[in-house]
Amino acid sequence: MRCTTPETNDRHPLPELRTTLPGPRAAAWIARDHRRLSPSYTRPYPLVVARGWGCTIEDVDGNRFLDFTAGLAVTSTGHAHPQVVAAIQDQATRLIHMSGTDFYYEPEILLAERLAQIAPGSAEKRVFFTNSGAETIEAALKLARYHTGRPRVIAFQGAFHGRTYGAMSLSGSKAIHRRGFSPLVEGIERLPFDCSAAELQALLNQLAAPDEVAAVFVEPIQGEGGYRLPGPDFLPMLRRVCDQHGMLLVVDEIQTGIGRTGRMFAVEHFGVEPDLLCLAKGLASGMPLGALVARADVMDWPPGSHASTFGGNPISCRAALATLDLVQTELLENAQQQGARLLAGLADLAARRADLNDARGLGLMLAVDVVDPVDGSAQAARRDAVIRAAFERGLLLVGCGEAGVRFCPALCVTDQQVDTALTLFEQACQACESVAT
């Protein structure tokens, strides 16, 4: 299947480098950035973006890159998909903002109805809109505590839920995310990801009595923590324990949702229905939008207890409706097919190369680890060098976990682009064989 973004004479689908990197214009913009923007931003290589289409990015010097980051798993339909652009343009001529917290408008209601319809589970649902994944997690944490009247929650090692205080307190993937920001939100207990029922029961017996636990927060596949998949029994076990003790199961599908894993929601791979479902990233294909979808009987907080001025703004909602149409009608199948092609290619590379290990993932949420070719230990420095070398060859990648390289292109990626990415990635690995470990 081909990407539905039209390719004109100046919109080619494959990379082409015209200057050294960074080019002169990019270097000038980077110098200006360094004088004025926050040093907290992380930039793995000097890319200054000018425009994008499909799975392609062009920088300010005219260099063209194959984007296998999708803006950190955000541009699910590809950059500037014509149907998403048309929805944004049309809505911008009608209504840009009127605060869905205080007033009513069609796009927000239509999107809430759509999400309630497609979210896993047969129970009636309600939706609260936010601007981002972290805001969605904050809303879920507040709602879980309010609805249950319980103060404590359970989260998992390796998790990443965002950088606001509640989300940061739930997270546990990198120390830098929390260092210097204490005290954090209290009442959060932590277990190893993919733990056993016995480990969870021990925590409930020893540290957090079940009648004090409001919710369990979990990513069905850990994202920032390394694209780690649980065993088939882990999520069903959490569901059973939550049901047994009246705890809520909060599933963070901020990165995994909206077709990323080849299903609309990753929990569908495990046959689990969450009580609260957290969405963002790919929901509006680049527009800022998050959503908390909860069972209607759980979303029982009163007017004024939680709100968002910009959450669910009309333009983002129209972009999301167009995104859902595209994902459900044509891109979901492509994500399955191209994900299988890409995973097979990564597995082949890992089988042939001693410096790669553990090709893994579902759909177009895939990763492989960069390791020491002698002892197999994780090699973060070499991983970072490989990502930089891939950029220098026209392929955009980002890391995850201790030494993982993540592959999360837009759901419209083509056979040709997958094969090109695999070739460029192998070349990058070859170029870094001498990097000290």
N, C-alpha and C positions, 0 to 999 in steps of 0.2 A: 504494500500500500504506500502511496506517496503522500507527502505533506500537502495539505490543501492550500497552503500559501502560494500564490502564483509566482513563478520565477520569470522575471523580465531580464532584459539583456544585462542590467547592472545588478541583478539579484541572483547570484549563483549560489548553489547549495553547499559548495565545498570551500575549504580554506585557501587563501592566497596571501602571501606575505610580500609587501612591496618595499618595506624599509627595515632597518635594524629595529630592535625592540628595546626600549620604547622609541618610537619615531620622534621627530623634533616637536611636533605639535603636542603629542602625548607628554613628552618630558616637560614642556612648558606648563601644561595644565597640572601635572603632578606637583611641580614646584609651588604653584599657587595653592593647591590643596593642602600641602604640608604646612603652609603658613597660617591657615585659617580653620581647618577642620579638626575635629577631636582626634587625639592620638589613640583613642580606644578602638578605632576602626581597624579591622584586620584586612590587609590586601596582600594576597599571596604572590601577585605579579603585577607589573605596571601596565594594566589595561585601562585605557580611557575610551569608553564606549560612545559612539556617535549614533548608531542606529542598529536595528536588528530585524530579521525576518525569519520565520520558521525556526530552525536550529542554527542560524547563522548570526554572528555579531560582526559589525564593522567598526573599527576604531577611527579616531579623528585623523589619522594619517592614511586612511584607505586600506589598511590591512584587514583581511577577512579571516574570521576564526569560526571553527566548528564548536558550538556551545553545547557541552555535555554537563552543564550545571543548571540550565533553565532558571537562572537567577536565584539559585538555591532552592530548586524544586518548586518554583512559583509559576513560571510561565507555562502552564500545563498544555495550552493549545499552540505553543510556539510564540515567538516574538511577533507582535503586531498582526495577529491573525485578522484577516479582513472582516469576518463576522463580528469579532469582538470589537474591533475598531469602529465598525458601523454602529454598533449598539452604543458605544461610548459617545460618538459624535451626535447621534440622534438624541440621546438623553441630555447632552450638554446644551442643546438648543431649547430644551423644555424646562428642566429644573436641575440645578446643580446641588443645592442644599436646602433643607428645611427641617433638619433634626428629627429623625424618627422617634426619638425619645418623647417628643412633645406633640408631634402632629402625625397625620396619616398620609401615606402616598403609595401608589400602586406597586412600584418596583419592589419595595421592601416586603409588602404583603405577598406578592407573587413568589418571591424567592423563599420566604418562610414556608409557604405552602409546598413549594417544590422540595425543599430540604426535609420537611416533615414526612413527605411522601417517600423519598428514596432512602432515608436513614434506616439502618437495620432495626428490626423489631416491629411488631404489629400494634403496640400501644400507641395511643394518641400522643402527639409531641408538640412542644412549643419551642420557639427559637429566640435567642437573644443575640443581637449583632454587635460586633466589636470592629476594631481597626486592624487587629493583628493576632497572632497566635498567643503571645504572652498575655494580652488582655483577655483572651478567651479562657486561658487557664485561670487567671485571677477570678473571672466570673464563676467558673466552675468551683473553685475553692470556696468562694463566699456562699454559693448556692448550696453546696454539699453540707457546709456547717449550719447554714440557716435551716435547711429542710430537716435535717436529722437532729439538730440540737446537740450534736456531739462535737468535741473540740479537736479530735486527733485524726490524722490521715496517714496512710502508708504509701510510700513511693519506693523507687528502685535504684540501686547503684547503676551508674552508666546512663541514667536518664537525662534528657535535656528538655525542659518545658518552657524556657524563656528566661529573660534577664530582669524582669520586674521582681519586686521583693517576694511575693508569694511563689511565682514561677521559679525564681532562682533558688528559693528554699527547698522546693520539691526536686530540683535538679541535682545531678551528681556525676557529670561526665568529665569536667575539668576543674581543677582547683582555681584556676585564674578567674573563672566565672563568679566565684564567691569570695575570693581573697580580698580582704580589706573592707568588706561590706557588712560585717556583723554588728549588732545581733540580727540574726535572721528570724523569719517567722517561726514561732514555736509550735510544738505539737506534731512534728513530722517524724515518723519512724521509717527506717529504710531496710530493705532486704536485697539480696542478690537478684538480678534479673534472671528469669527462668528458674526461680526457686521451686522447691518441692512443697507439697501440701504440709509436710512435717515441719519444714522451716517456717512457713507462715503460721502454723498453729503454735509453734514455740514462741514466736513473737507475741501472739495474742495471749499466750499463757504467762509470759514473763515480763513484757514491757508495756503492752497496750491492750487493756481489757476490751473485748469486742463491743461492749455497750458504750464505749467511749470513742470508737472509731467511726468517723463519718463516711470515709470513702477510701478506696484504693485507686491511685492514679497510675496509669500504665500506658506506655507506647506499645502498640502491637508489634512493631519492629522498631528497635532503637535507632534513632537517626544520627545525631551528633555523636552519640556514644559508640558508633562503629558499624551502622547498618547490620545490627545483630538480630537474628531471628530466634524466637523461642521455640521450644519443642511443641509438638501438637497438643499436649495436655495442659500447658501452662495457663493460657487464657480461660479455657473451660473450667480449670480448677479455681481460678480467681472468681469466676462467676458463681460457682457453687458455694464457696465460702462466704461471698458477699450476701447471697440469698439466705444462707443459714443464719447469719448474724445481723441482718438488716442494714448492712453497709452498702453504699453506692459504688458501682463500678464506673469509674471515669476513664474513658479511652481517649488518649491524645492522638488524633489522626491529623494533626496539623501538617505533617510532612507526608504521611502515608495516604491521606484521603484524596478523593476526586480522581480516581483512576490510576494513581501512581504505581500501584502494585499489580495492575491488571484486573482488579476488581474496583468498584466504586469506593469501597472502604476495605481496609486490610483485615478488619475483624471478620469479614465474610469468608476469608480463607480458613478461619478457625471455628465458624459456626456459633459465634458469640454475639449476644445483643447487649450493648452497654446501656447504662441508665443515663449517662451524660456523654455526649460525643463532642469533642473539640475539633474545630476546623479552622483553617486559614490558608496560607500559602497558595496552593493551586486553585482555590475556590473561584477567584476572579481573574486568573491568568495575568496577574501583574498589578491590578488595582488593589489598594489596601482594604482588606475585608476579612473579618473572622466571624465565626458563628458558633454559639453553644446551642446544640440541639439536645433537649432533655425530654424525658417522659413528662407529659402534661401534669401528672399528679405530683411530680418532684419539683417542677418549676412553679412553686407556690409562694414566692416572695411578693410582698405588697408593693403598690405603686410608690416610687421614690426610693426604694431600697437599693436599687442599682440602676445605672443609666450610662449612656454614652452619647455625647453631642454629635460625633461624626460617624459612629458605627452604623452600618446599613445605609450609607448615603446613596442617593438615587443612581449616580453614575456607576459606583461599584456594584450595586445590585443588578443593574442592567448587564454589566460585563459578566457577572457571575451566571446570570440566566443564559447568556450566549455560550459561556464556557460549558455549562452543564449540557446544553443541547449538543455541542460538538463532541464532548467526551462520550456521552451515552450513545450517540448515533454512529460515530465512526472511529473515534480515537481509542476507545477502550480495547477493541479487538487488535488495533495496531500496537498498543502497549504490550499486549500479551505476546504477539508474534515477534516484535522487535526485541522485547525483553528476553525471550528465549534465544534469539539469535546472538544477542550481546552476551548473555550469560555463558552460552556455549563457547563463544570466542574467548572470553576471559578465563574460563576453565581450561581451555586448550593452552593458553599462554601460561597459566599457573602450572600445568603439567609439564611444559617444556622448559620453563625458566625456574631456576633454583631461588631467584630473588622475589618470586611472587607466590602467594599462598592463599588458600581459602576464598575462591571466587564464590560469591553468595548473593542472595537477594530474591525478590519477587518482582515480576513485571519490569518496570524501568526504574527500580530502586535497587541498584546493584553496587557491589564493592569488591575489592580485592586488596589484600595486605601486601605491603612491601617489607621483605624480611632479609635477614642476613643469609646469604647463600650457603654458608657453612653450617651454622647452628640453628637456623630458622627463627631466630629472635626478631621481634618487631624492630623496625628501623625507621624512626620518625624523620631523621635528617635526610636519609636517602629518599623516603617518600616525598618530602618537600622538594627535593632536587628533581625527582621524576615529574612532579606536577609543573615545576618551572620549565623543565625541558620540553614537556608537552606543549606548554604555552608558546615556547620559542619555535615550535613546529606547526602552530595554528590550531591547537586543541585546548579547549578550556575545561579544566577539571578542578575539583577541590577535595580536601581531605576529610576524614572522619575517623573517630576512634584514635587509638594509639598510633597506628601506622597504615590506616586504610586510605584507599583512593576511591571516592564515590563516583558513580556513573548514573546521572539522573537527567538525561536529556528530556526535551519536550516530548509529549506523547505522539507528536506527528513525525518523529524521526524516521528516516527511510533506510532501506537496505544499504544503499550506497554510503550513507552517512555512518551507519554502524560499522561497516567494514573499514571505512577510512579512519574512524576513531581507533579501532583496534590496531591498525597498521601504525598510526602515529604514536599510540601509547607504547607499543613494542619498541619503536625507534627511540622513544624517550627513555625507556628502561635500559636499552643498550647503551645510550649515551651516558648513563649514570652508573655504569658497572664499576667505575673506579672511585666512586664517592666513598669516603671513609665511613666505616660502620662502628 
